[in-house]
């Protein structure tokens, strides 16, 4: 009898205890949820950069963001750095502010300058919220212990002549924009210039290897990894004549209107590691295409 009477009492007690527990847990549950949303947003931003592909060695099964990718530049050879959360060889020991500073200002926590091979001149325009989300996402990727390889500078006057010219050409703004445009051509411009850093490959360079932004997106006959990078300004003869939908579909799939498929480094940024351009929303890809249609056409023939 005592047991039968005690059961509902026990259940009531349990229910009350559970209710109390869930009240006690809910603030941290909400925080965890907010953090999940932040990480998801960061993954989206990561994709919109093309998946930070330079930081992953090409080839199947290479650890994401562990660096080591060899990049030949006119002044020598650099190796992309380890940006996994490993504390010793990666960026796991850096604060959010330090990671954001390296990303958009090109400065390491120890004050060292990062060469503009890392596109901080473009990422400088990324909005604060996007950068914070990106860092939250980077911290969720597996840490990989892999020491960075030192750069090999072969041009004698590099540090005294070229680097100052570069840094002047890539003059950065200290404070990031507070918010990113959310729609339309302004959104497309933001994604092209700041996040997708399309100009780093698609804009020709001066003899100091700085971006020749007077010919923004007019193509580069000698782009990264010896790629011929096409002119994507709307010039009728030498530029991109695809429709808005065709451009958006290409960025989503790699498929060109003529049935051909993207190759090389453009394929890398479309497909990405973990995420790439293909993972952007249709609205964002359309905004990019609309922006490309709106920029001044530049006559500049790339290739035969
Ligand atoms: C890492 C260098 C790199 C980046 C970054 C890059 N591209 Fe490209 N892009 C290329 C190369 C190389 C090709 C040629 C690909 C091929 O031959 O299949 C190309 C091709 C294209 C084409 C096809 C043009 C044609 O006539 O075939 C379009 C459109 C394009 N890119 C748009 C963009 C946009 C928009 C962005 C930024 C959101 C971007 N690209 C970022 C290197 C890059």
Boltz pocket constraint, residues with backbone or C-beta under 6 A from the ligand:
constraints:
  - pocket:
      binder: B
      contacts: [[A, 48], [A, 49], [A, 50], [A, 191], [A, 192], [A, 196], [A, 197], [A, 198], [A, 199], [A, 200], [A, 201], [A, 202], [A, 223], [A, 224], [A, 227], [A, 228], [A, 229], [A, 230], [A, 231], [A, 232], [A, 239], [A, 240], [A, 247], [A, 250], [A, 256], [A, 261], [A, 262], [A, 263], [A, 264], [A, 265], [A, 266], [A, 267], [A, 269], [A, 277], [A, 288]]
      max_distance: 6.0
